[in-house]
Amino acid sequence: MTSIGIVGAGVAGLHLGLHLRQQDLDVTIYTNRTAQQVADGRILNSVAHMSATIQIEHELGIGDWPDTDAEYSYHYHYNGWGDERTYHGVFEQPARIIDYRIYLPRLMAEFERRGGRLEIRDLSAAEIEALTDEHDLVVVSTGKGEIGALFPRRDDKSPYTTPQRKLAVGFWKGVAPREPRGVEISVVPPAGELLVLPMWSFSGPVNALLFESLPGGPQEVLTDRRYEDDPDAYRALTLEILREFHPTVLERIDEAAFDLQGGAKDILQGAVTPVMREDYTLLPNGKYLLALGDVHMTVDPVQAQGANSATYSAKVVAEAIREDRVFDERFMRKVARRRAERLEASTDWVNTMIQSPPAPQIPRLFTEMVHNQALANRFTENFNYPIRQTDLLTSEARVEAAVAATAGR
Ligand SMILES: Cc1cc2nc3c(=O)[nH]c(=O)nc-3n(C[C@H](O)[C@H](O)[C@H](O)COP(=O)(O)OP(=O)(O)OC[C@H]3O[C@@H](n4cnc5c(N)ncnc54)[C@H](O)[C@@H]3O)c2cc1C
């Protein structure tokens, strides 16, 4: 029987593992953290699954989360400039955010329940290469760490060598919901962005405050100041930044109740250097390693594309394996070609959004959306469709075309 090894039990590796169990293949996922360690650990991210991803989850039989209440359908925007500053966009189908410390362990259990093997091992690059002697195909989905260096960087799709935003995300209580439920996107140059994401975590509904701060700008202190050093001071600093830059978020805060859901584990500070890597690498033994998820493409989280792209990519890989079990260069190239258009579009879109100084068409787009509901809805729905979003916004001519096509509708 065809034997597939997957390294990494993040959303990329687990989705692929579940797809391949649907094909009844022999699948082993190697990962360096147990489900319990993931559940007990620090927050990993604040991942919104778009409806296109939820559709894939239904195909995998993991689409129903009856014990959670985590769906939303709106994007509420605040522009930190101009006379009119607030507007919203509406999704055609709801998106959903579940704490990955709940989501991933449940998928790990489901993978094992369906006959997949989960091996807890922290693998070096050499050990990963050696796995190709045991399996017909080895897929690497270890996230954005050093193992990624197995796959050459693609300079044509990696315009940055440093992070363009500094990140601080915490899961907070004491933030009033917006009705209809939605993600709030507050864009305030030169501070950066703040995303407020309604989500489901261990205590039920909470809001992730994801500060995407411009390096050197007034908001980056929320990444640089360690929460653990003085939690009260950090909370006060967060309120200060909201007061100064994000008025529509501040008005939702009940200061008496405003606190992290569970203390230091509920905050994550850091930064992401966007990179796109080659799809595969040829090893000295003549076998290939295939890259999947953040190993292959890491994007800044500001447009919610990393995990959604990973789930798309896992599906492409699974479909290729369904039709073809000869894992040679032809197979690798086929996978690369099939997923290239969408993944390259994701990377181009997000890298355009984080350009500094801003690409001129982005403030133009955001200013236009204040009074162009059709355009705001299109921009929102396109979070499901990176190719369409790239068509919409990667040049001034494209934004003008989208404005002309939607004005007055
Ligand atoms: C703050 C934040 C917010 C985000 N918001 C969104 C969003 O709204 N929407 C979206 O689509 N994306 C979002 N993302 C991106 C998203 O989190 C990632 O793209 C996605 O989780 C990557 O999944 P992955 O499976 O590729 O990697 P990971 O989730 O990093 O999984 C890697 C796996 O490999 C294992 N591993 C690592 N090294 C080894 C080793 N040496 N040996 C064995 N196992 C190993 C790890 O334990 C883990 O199981 C966000 C990211 C951040 C940081």
The ligand as a MOL file (V3000), in Angstrom:
LIG
                    3D

  0  0  0     0  0            999 V3000
M  V30 BEGIN CTAB
M  V30 COUNTS 53 58 0 0 0
M  V30 BEGIN ATOM
M  V30 1 C -1.2510 35.9340 14.8970 0
M  V30 2 C -1.5690 35.1020 13.6940 0
M  V30 3 C -2.8320 35.1670 13.1300 0
M  V30 4 C -3.1190 34.4200 12.0020 0
M  V30 5 N -4.3620 34.5290 11.4270 0
M  V30 6 C -4.6520 33.7980 10.3340 0
M  V30 7 C -5.9640 33.8740 9.7730 0
M  V30 8 O -6.8390 34.5940 10.2410 0
M  V30 9 N -6.2340 33.0900 8.6860 0
M  V30 10 C -5.2760 32.2820 8.1320 0
M  V30 11 O -5.5740 31.6020 7.1470 0
M  V30 12 N -4.0420 32.1950 8.6600 0
M  V30 13 C -3.7100 32.9330 9.7450 0
M  V30 14 N -2.4610 32.8390 10.2920 0
M  V30 15 C -1.4650 31.9440 9.6640 0
M  V30 16 C -1.6650 30.5140 10.1200 0
M  V30 17 O -1.5870 30.4250 11.5080 0
M  V30 18 C -0.6060 29.6210 9.4760 0
M  V30 19 O -0.5200 29.8990 8.1080 0
M  V30 20 C -0.9520 28.1450 9.6350 0
M  V30 21 O -1.3140 27.8510 10.9570 0
M  V30 22 C 0.2440 27.3100 9.1830 0
M  V30 23 O -0.0410 25.9620 9.3460 0
M  V30 24 P 1.0690 24.8670 9.1040 0
M  V30 25 O 0.3810 23.5750 9.3300 0
M  V30 26 O 1.7390 25.1120 7.8210 0
M  V30 27 O 2.1880 25.1300 10.2110 0
M  V30 28 P 2.0950 25.0640 11.7930 0
M  V30 29 O 0.7410 25.3320 12.2880 0
M  V30 30 O 3.1970 25.9250 12.2830 0
M  V30 31 O 2.3990 23.5550 12.1330 0
M  V30 32 C 3.6910 23.0360 12.1190 0
M  V30 33 C 3.6720 21.6690 12.7780 0
M  V30 34 O 4.9530 21.0590 12.6610 0
M  V30 35 C 5.4100 20.6240 13.9220 0
M  V30 36 N 6.8660 20.6930 13.8550 0
M  V30 37 C 7.6380 21.7940 13.6860 0
M  V30 38 N 8.9210 21.4680 13.6330 0
M  V30 39 C 8.9910 20.1220 13.7500 0
M  V30 40 C 10.0660 19.1870 13.7700 0
M  V30 41 N 11.3350 19.5810 13.6520 0
M  V30 42 N 9.7790 17.8690 13.9160 0
M  V30 43 C 8.4960 17.4540 14.0470 0
M  V30 44 N 7.4520 18.3020 14.0400 0
M  V30 45 C 7.6860 19.6270 13.8860 0
M  V30 46 C 4.7430 21.5770 14.8980 0
M  V30 47 O 4.6500 21.0570 16.1890 0
M  V30 48 C 3.3700 21.7020 14.2550 0
M  V30 49 O 2.5770 20.5710 14.5590 0
M  V30 50 C -2.1340 33.5760 11.4340 0
M  V30 51 C -0.8670 33.4970 12.0110 0
M  V30 52 C -0.5810 34.2590 13.1290 0
M  V30 53 C 0.7900 34.1630 13.7370 0
M  V30 END ATOM
M  V30 BEGIN BOND
M  V30 1 1 1 2
M  V30 2 1 2 3
M  V30 3 2 2 52
M  V30 4 2 3 4
M  V30 5 1 4 5
M  V30 6 1 4 50
M  V30 7 2 5 6
M  V30 8 1 6 7
M  V30 9 1 6 13
M  V30 10 2 7 8
M  V30 11 1 7 9
M  V30 12 1 9 10
M  V30 13 2 10 11
M  V30 14 1 10 12
M  V30 15 2 12 13
M  V30 16 1 13 14
M  V30 17 1 14 15
M  V30 18 1 14 50
M  V30 19 1 15 16
M  V30 20 1 16 17
M  V30 21 1 16 18
M  V30 22 1 18 19
M  V30 23 1 18 20
M  V30 24 1 20 21
M  V30 25 1 20 22
M  V30 26 1 22 23
M  V30 27 1 23 24
M  V30 28 2 24 25
M  V30 29 1 24 26
M  V30 30 1 24 27
M  V30 31 1 27 28
M  V30 32 2 28 29
M  V30 33 1 28 30
M  V30 34 1 28 31
M  V30 35 1 31 32
M  V30 36 1 32 33
M  V30 37 1 33 34
M  V30 38 1 33 48
M  V30 39 1 34 35
M  V30 40 1 35 36
M  V30 41 1 35 46
M  V30 42 1 36 37
M  V30 43 1 36 45
M  V30 44 2 37 38
M  V30 45 1 38 39
M  V30 46 1 39 40
M  V30 47 2 39 45
M  V30 48 1 40 41
M  V30 49 2 40 42
M  V30 50 1 42 43
M  V30 51 2 43 44
M  V30 52 1 44 45
M  V30 53 1 46 47
M  V30 54 1 46 48
M  V30 55 1 48 49
M  V30 56 2 50 51
M  V30 57 1 51 52
M  V30 58 1 52 53
M  V30 END BOND
M  V30 END CTAB
M  END
